[in-house]
Amino acid sequence: MPVSPALAEDLAAAVADLYEAAERTLIDRIRQVLADGIDSPAWVGLRLAAVGQLRAAIEDIIAALSVDASGAIHQALAEAWERGAQAAVVELGALAPTVSVIPAGTQAVDRLAQSLIADTRPVHVRILRQSVDVYQGVVARAAAAPALGAQTRRQAAQSALDDFARRGVTGFVDRAGRSWDMRSYVEMATRSAVGRAAVEAHTERLGAAGVELVIVSQAPEECPLCKPWERQILARTGAPGAREVQVEHATEDGEMVTVEVAGSLPEARSAGLMHPNCRHSVSAYLPGVSRVPKAQPSRGTYEDTQRQRYLERQIRKWKRLEAAALDDARRTAARARVRTYQGRVRELVAETGLPRKSHREQLTTAR
């Protein structure tokens, strides 16, 4: 059975859901505190005095998130490792029916889990800092606006709260210098980790069975980073670079077969293959037995998939704005925008044939 980062995609989504639920809880908590007595002349003083109480509430949310996320990360990586190993066993079954599954590589799983937890730890610090900053900024804007005659206090508070709900907790930068919002950053980091776990377990099991070559699948709507590696044969380990190799036939003793190897799997992964969200898979290549598949047409383009991701983000953004609304009118308007973007998704999938992923349009419910 081929293995790819997509094999463990649901595990990454489960971890990211925890962070999105926490973010939604933060927005709701801030909204509740801001709405309390908003028409009172003493509102500004009362809201500034409530900062300590809000900070304590946010710290409670972060503490619960830390515990849940740590457990979910370890569970996700152990499951991803097992899936990768199982995939290798299924592949090898026809060749060696007695092959049994190997237990999850405890050290490897712990290593990947600790690395991911370290990558997400700054998220918790930023949640507290940005949430308190947003709250204090909302109070300041709401206090100043009526004095300037520009907006009512409620309108100013809603405008500032909308800014936060629209962006979410932001400011996360990956190693490539790209900026992410909280959920996208956590999901990207977790997908990378669980995908790595599944692929490492798979290739480790193949190596234990003496399989040293793998083949890359063709994936629909491939990105430019992955396209050069599609339908190519790679060495499971070893030096980079294309070459011809002489290897023994997989089922005929003593018969040698010439195989064109495009490079090594580590080389391809360093160049971008199997990045987070990658749809390519690798499977065992058996010299003299396996065949390189013919190229198949894609349903749409890579750009189409990026349009779909954009529309999904817009749907989630307007759902957050609905949750942040201080009155029914704003809530109804945000809900209408959600329906508009959902309609655009339906049009896109009908036009391109891309599968609709409704779960990516949902906000998770806080625990």
N, C-alpha and C positions, 0 to 999 in steps of 0.2 A: 504494500500500500504506500503510495507516494506521501511525502511529508512536506509541509510548507508552514509559514507563519500563520496562515489562515486556519490551520488545524486547531490552534489554541486561541483563536480570536475571541470566542465567547468568554474565555477566562479573563482576558484583558478587559473586556467590557464590564464584567462583574466587579472588578477592582475600581474601574473608572466610575461606575455607578455610585459607589460609596462617596466619592468626592463630589459628584454632582448633587447627590442627596444632601450632603453637608452644605453645599453652596446654596441650595434652595432653602434650607433651614435658616442659614444666615440672613438671606434676603427677607424671609418672613419675620425673623426675630427683629431685625432692624426696622422693618415696616411697622410692626406692632408697637415698638418703643416710640417711634416717631409719631404715630397716629394718636398716642395717648395724650389727650388734652390739647390737641393742636390748635383749637380755637381760643384757648385761654391766654390772657395777657401775660401770664407768668410762664408760658410754654418754653421759651428759650432757656431760662434759668433752670427749670425742672429737667429739661433734656440734657443740659450740660452736666447737671448733678448726677444724671443717670449713667454717665460714661463708665464708671467703675462697675456698676451692676451689669451693664452690657458686656464689658470686657470679661467678667467672670463667666457669663453665659457662653460667650464665644470660646473661652478656654475649655469649658466643659464639652462643647461640641468637638473641639480639636482633640481633646483627650480620648473621647469615645471613638473618633475617626482613626486616631493612631493605633488603638488596639485592634479595631476591626480591620483596618488596612493591612497591618502587619500579618495578622492571621490569614487574610485573604490572599496576600502576596505569596506566602509560603505554600498555601494550598494550591494556588494557581500554577506555580512553578513545578510542584511535585506532580500535579495532574498532567501538565504539558510534557514533562519528562516521560511519564508513563505512556502517554499517547504516542510520543515519538518512538519509544522502544517497541510498543505494540505494533506500530506501523511497519517497523523493520521485520518483526517476527512474521507478520502476515505476508510480506514480500518474500521472505526466505522460506516460507512454509512449503512451497512447491519444490524448492531445490533441496531443502533439508527438513523434512517433516518432523524431526525430533527436536528442532530448535525450540527452546522455551523462553518465556519472557524474563528479562533481567529486572531485578528490583530497581526502584528509583535510585539514581546515584546521589546518595545523601550529601556528600561533600560538594558535588557540582550544584545541586539544588540550593544548598545553603549559601554557596558562593554567589549564585545569581540573585538569590533573595536579598542577601545583605547589600549587594550592589544596588538593587532596585530601591530598597528602603532608604539607602543613603541618597539616591537621586531624588526621592520624593520628600525627604525630610525638610528641605527648604520651603516646600509648599505649605507646610503647617505654620511656619513662622510668618510667611507672607499672608496667610489667611487672617491671622490676628491683626497684623499691622495694617493691612489694607482695609479690613472691615471697620476698625476703629477710626481710621483716617476718613473713610467714606461717611461714617455716621457724623463725625465732627464737622466735616465739610457740608453735609446736608443741613445741619443746624445753623451753621454760619451763613449759608446762602439763603436759607429761609428767614433768618433774622434780618439780613440786609435788604432783601428784595422789597418788602413792603415799605421800608423807609425810603427807598429810591423811587417808589411808585411804579415799579416795573411789573411786579407780579404779586399775587397774594401769597401769604405764607404757605398755604397748602399747595399752590401751584409750584412754588419754588422748591419745596420739599419733594414733590412728585417728580419734578424735572431732574433733580440731583439723584434721586433714588433710581429713576429710569436709566440714568447714565451707568450706574453700577450694575443694575440688572441686565442691561444691554451687553456690557462687556464681561461681566462676571469677575472673578478674581483673576488678574492678569499679571503679566510681567515675567513670565517664565521663558528663559532662553536656553535652547539646546546647544550641544557642542558645535553645531554648524552656524550658530548665531541667529537662528530663526526664533521668533517670538510666538508664544502659545498662550491660550487661556488655560485655566486650571484643568478642566476635564480633558481637553485635547492633549495637554502635556502629559498628564498621568496615563491616559490611554496609550499615547504614543510610546512612552517609556515602558509600560507594562507589555504592550504588544511586542516590542523589541525583545524584552527579556523572555517572555513565554515562547516566542517564536524561536529564539536562540536555544532554549531548553529542549524544545521538541526536535529541532534539527540536530543538535549535539547528541541527544539520546539515540536518534535514528542512525546517524553516521557511525557512532561508537558501536552500535550493535552490528551494523553491516561489517565494520572492520573486524569485530570479534569472529565473524563468520567467514572472513577471508575475502570479502567483496571490497575492492579498492576503486571501482569506477561508479559514477552516478550520472544520470541524465536529467537535464532540466526540462520541465514541461513547457508547453505554450500556454499562456494565460490570456484571457480576454482583456482588452483595453490596457495592454501593457504600457508601462511608463518607459521613457527613454533610457533610464539607467539599466533596466532589466532586459530590454529587447535584444542587445547583442548576445546574451547568454541563452536565449530561447532555443530549445531543441539541440543543445550542445552537450557533448560528453565531457565530464570533468573528473579529474582525479580527486578522490575523497580527501587526500592530504598531499603534501609535497610542494615542489617549487612551482611558481607561476610560469605562464607562457605556453603557447600552443606547440604541439609536437605530435609526432607519430610514435606509438609505442607498440611493441610486440608483447602480447599477453596470451596466456593459455586459454583455449576454448573452455567455456563454462561447463560443458558436459562431456567433451571428448578429450580423454587423457592424451597428452603429448601433442595435440594439434595446436599450432600457434595461429593467432589472429592479429592482423594489423588494425589498430584503432586510432582514429584521429582525436586527440584530446585537446580541447580548446583552452585548457588551463586547469587550475585547481579550484576546489570549492571555496577554500578560504580567500583566494584571489578574487573570485566572482563576488563573494559577499562583501569584501572590502570595497569593491567597485560599485556596490549598491544593490546587488541581487539579494532578495529576501529581506528587504527593508520593511519597517512597519507598514502594514496595509498591502504588502506584496501578495499577489495571487499565484505566484509560481510555486511549483513543488519540485522536489528532487526524488528520484527513485533509483533503486539498484539497476546498474547496467551490467548485463551478463554477456561477455564477449561471445560472438557467434550465435547468440540466442536472441538478445534484445534487438529491436529495430527502432531507428529514429522515426518518430511519427511524422506524417505529412502536415504541412502548415494548414491551419484552419482559419477561416475568416472570423474577425471579431464582430461582436454585436454592435459596438459603438466605438468611440475613441477614448483615449485617456482624458482628453479635455471634457468629454461628456461626463465621465465619472467625477471630475473635479467640480463641474456645475452641480451635480447631484449632491456632493458633500457640502457645497456652499448653501444650497437650498435647505438641507437638513440642519445646518447651523442656524440659519435664519428662523426656522420653525422653533428650534429650542430657545433661541433668543427671545422671540415674542411670547413664548410660554413663560419665560422668566419675567418678562415685563407684565404679563397678566398676573403673576403671583405677587408682583411688587405694587400693583395698583392700589391707591388709597381710596378710590371710589368706584362705583359700578360703571360709570361712563368710560373710564380709562380701561377697566377690565374688559368691557364689551369691545372696545376698539382694538385692543391687543388680540383678543380672540378672533376678530375678523381678519387681522393680518396673518394669524396662524393658518386660517382656512385658505387665504390667498396663496401662501407659499406651498401649502399641501396640494393645491390645484396645479401649481407649476411643476411640482414633482410628478404628479400623475401625467401631465402632458409630456414631460421629458421621457419617462419610462415607456410611454406609448409610442413616442417618436423613435426611440433608439433601441428598444428591446432590453434595456438594462433592467435587472431585477430591483424592485423597490424594497428597501430595508426599513420597514416601519419602526423597528426598535431604535434606530438611530434618530428618529424624530421625537422620541419620548423623553420627558424628564422623569427621573426615578423618584420614587416616594421616599421621604426621609424615614429612618427608623424611629 
